Amino acid sequence: MNTSKWLILLSLLVTTTSHAVPQNTVQQEIQHLLQFVKSTDCQYKRNGTSHTGVEAVKHIQKKYDYFLDDIKTAEDFIKYSATKSKMSGNKYQVLCENQKAIYSQDWLLQALQVYRGRLLKE
């Protein structure tokens, strides 16, 4: 098989598998992440201002609603709704007591991984 055919096949495979997650599973993952943010004791830092989890989830929910048509996976949700300011380009950070600051994208991807791991064990 020549290189161009191989790349087309690979592209189709990636596209197909990236949308293979059932939509109800994606919604459950997103709802878990929203609840995770809402219930955190950590501070969510956005554009230099710290917010509680409850305040942060309100902002993330607004962005989620805005980008809903672009969101096909929980990773898309994180990318579009909870990673950085679209206006300033500044990345959001999470500040937890006695821990180094972490980018919200990394924090949420870790939380998603833990959630998925728990589901696999059930």
N, C-alpha and C positions, 0 to 999 in steps of 0.2 A: 504494500500500500504506500503510495507516495505521501510526502509530507503534508501537502494541502488537504488531501482527503482525511488524513489522520487528525489534523487540527479541527476540521469540520466535525468529525465524529466525536472528538473529545469535547468540543464546544456543546454539541447536542447532549452529550452525557451529563455534563455539568449543569446545563440548563434544566434538564429533566430531573436530576436528583435534587437540585436546590429547591424545587417546588414540590417535592414528594412528601413533605411533612403535611399531614392533614390540617386543615384550617382550624378545626376546634382545638388541636394540640397547640398551635401557634397562639391562639387566643388565651388558652390556659397559661402558657408560658409568660405572655405579656401581662396578664392579670397578676400572676405571681410576682413578677418584677415590680409592678406598680405597688403592690402590697409590701414588698420588701423595702422599697424606698420610703413609703409612707410610715412604716413602723420602725425605721432605724433611729438609733440614738445619735448617729453621726450627723455632722453638719455637711450640707451640700453647698459647695461654693460655686457661685455663678457670677461671672463678671465682677469679681472682687467682693461680692456680698455673700455672707453665709446665710443659709436657710435651713429650717428644720425639714425633716422628711415630709411632713404634711404639706409644707409650703412648696417643697421641691416637686412633689408628685402633682400638684395643681399645674405647675408650669409644664412638666413633662406630658401630662394629659392633654394640654392645649396643643402642644407640638405634635403629639400622636394623632389627635383629631385632624390637624392640618395636613399631615403627611400620610394619612391613612391609605390613600391609593398607591403609595410607593412602598408600603410595608407588606412584605410577603412572609417574613420570618421574624423570630424574636431578635435575631442579630440586626435585621433592618430596623426594628423598633428602637434598639439601642443606638444605632448609627444616626437615625433621623431625629429621634426625640430626646436623647439623653447623653449626648457626647460633647457638644460644643454649641456656642452661640453662633447662630447663622449671621448675626449682624456684626459682631466683633471678631469672630473666628476663635475666640478664647475657649480652651477646653474646660469643661466642668471638672471640679475636683471634689473628692469626698474626704472629710477630715474626721477620723474616729479617734477617740481618746486613747492615748498611749500608743499610737501607730503613726507611721509616716503617711503623708497625704498620698492619695492614689487618684488617678484619673477615673472619672465616673464610668467611662467605657470599660476599663479593665475591671473595676469593681462589679459592674453589672454582668459582664461576661463570666466572671468567677461565680457569681450567684446563680447564673443560668446553668453553668456546668454542674454545680452542686445539686440544683433542682432536678436536672435531667438524670444525674447519677442516682438520686433517690428513687425516681420513677422506674429506673431499670431494675432496681432491687425489689420492687413491689411485685 
